[in-house]
Amino acid sequence: MLKGYIHELDEDPIAFSIDETRNIDICPPKNSLLVWQQETIRRDIISGELNDGRNIKFIGCVYNGRMFEAQGYVHSSENLSPDDLVDFSEIRFAGRAIDCLSGGVYEAFEHNFSEQTNSRMMTLRPRPWDELCCVFPSEICGQPCKIGINYSVMYNLRWGERQIGTSTSAFFITFPEKVRIEQIPSIYLAVYDFLAFISFRRNIVFDDISLWKQDEKGKTKKTAKVAIRSNKKEDMLYEDQMFLVTLSDLGEDLGRLFSSIARRRPDGIMDDLFIPEDKRDYAMVSPSKFLSCALSFEGEHGRSQPSKADTNESFDWAKRALADAITDSALALADTADTGIKDALIAGAANEFEKNLACYPTEGSGSIRKVKKYRDRMLDSLRNIDFTLEERFNNMLCQYHEIIDPYKRKLAVRMGLAEELPPNLGKVFADYRNEVGHGHPEALKPIHSYVFLIGRCLTYIMILRLAGVNDEHTAKVIQKIFQ
């Protein structure tokens, strides 16, 4: 338990305590029963001090005189020369998702079956650091960095404790220049998004987060610990490693993939609902999950694939010709060279529109503006016409057939659909998405579950390819995650 005082929120120090579940309790300096409400204070960072002299800073804070909440906190590791918690040069994350990504104990040790210490124990040696540690250039929060996995092997010689030779892996991010404490939330979310994508589950929990700096001798030293509050409940087992992506599956593409995933949230891409919440959710399908999958598929297709006008000359010509015809018709009718006349006519009904507009029952400017707003929506629909969802789905099946076909065949056999798959899976996907979107879907059938799982896999492939992951590594990742 951590105990200390906050000095920035009131005239008098506010005592606080943090229990093992990271709940924060405070003792307001005033009689809270007499102060029903004061102005709510919201701050990104609030400083405090622990009873043993260590510094602490709270992240994402809200205080109203009686209640104090924070999204997380960071505190110094030592009290003899406590870190001032201004900046750091490296941050490390530990947890089961990282153990699985690293390969865990199997990567940290050399297994020598021919050489034995005695007749009952084979020889296990920690691998040399140069062989073990992999570092990749990357980018996070607009800053260059290096990422990688580092391993620590702990030997406990105390009597009665059995965890001898425990290997702990940590995902580290090293910055060429020191980073301020205020950037911890953004870095945390980027690492969370990356591990959720790699593990294909959103219930990611970190066992330990720590900050590191270089001392005067150039040696990296742990200076602070970070705790972020989360309601996630992890269900990842170490046996799941054989079904999850590891360093060996991605190789040099790890850095590119991390920087690509880390950019999504700052760019406003919050589309992660196609990723299951946990292992149980992985095998569940519902109309709402189908709709989320379809929206994710369409969003990723729009970001990663060229538009129909870019790839189809006939479509591009027809679209431009129709737009030009509408403009020419409007200009001829209005007998003016001002191209702004497009904002005054509905496409395809220029003459009749002007006549009907003059006879509109309510001639107030507000009503006229509303009619013109509807006209503009119709023009926008023309400008934005592109691939249908059916076309997009079928195009991706064709484009990534070498990667997706093994999964399709395996899935069809498992679901008993191998002999009765329809030739147009894109139509099945689009039709059911429209039924759900319009609020009257039929009951889910095996074929709907089938195209849902295929659509989820295609979305994952598009994100990998957009990040620059090559075909070989993409195939390995898909084979691991989509069983």
Salt bridges, closest charged atoms under 4 A:
GLU8 OE1 - ARG43 NH1 3.32
ASP52 OD2 - ARG54 NE 2.88
GLU78 OE2 - LYS221 NZ 3.48
ASP83 OD1 - LYS213 NZ 2.96
ASP84 OD1 - LYS213 NZ 3.54
ASP87 OD1 - LYS213 NZ 3.39
GLU90 OE2 - ARG92 NE 2.54
GLU107 OE1 - ARG127 NH1 3.30
GLU115 OE2 - ARG125 NH2 2.94
GLU131 OE1 - ARG127 NE 3.93
GLU161 OE1 - ARG158 NH2 3.45
GLU182 OE1 - ARG180 NE 3.45
ASP193 OD1 - ARG265 NH2 2.77
ASP208 OD1 - LYS225 NZ 3.86
ASP235 OD1 - ARG201 NH1 3.44
ASP240 OD2 - ARG201 NH1 3.78
ASP240 OD2 - LYS279 NZ 3.31
ASP249 OD2 - LYS480 NZ 2.67
ASP253 OD1 - ARG256 NH2 2.19
ASP253 OD2 - HIS473 ND1 2.69
GLU277 OE1 - ARG202 NH1 3.46
GLU277 OE2 - LYS232 NZ 3.36
ASP281 OD1 - LYS289 NZ 3.21
GLU298 OE2 - ARG392 NH1 3.98
GLU298 OE1 - ARG433 NE 3.42
GLU300 OE2 - ARG264 NH2 2.58
GLU300 OE2 - ARG303 NH2 2.77
ASP316 OD2 - ARG320 NE 3.27
GLU352 OE2 - LYS355 NZ 3.93
ASP376 OD1 - ARG375 NH2 2.90
ASP380 OD1 - ARG383 NH1 2.59
GLU391 OE2 - LYS308 NZ 2.91
ASP405 OD2 - HIS401 ND1 3.87
ASP405 OD1 - LYS408 NZ 3.99
ASP431 OD2 - LYS427 NZ 2.70
GLU442 OE1 - LYS445 NZ 3.26
GLU442 OE2 - HIS448 NE2 3.83
ASP471 OD1 - ARG465 NE 3.20
GLU472 OE2 - LYS476 NZ 4.00
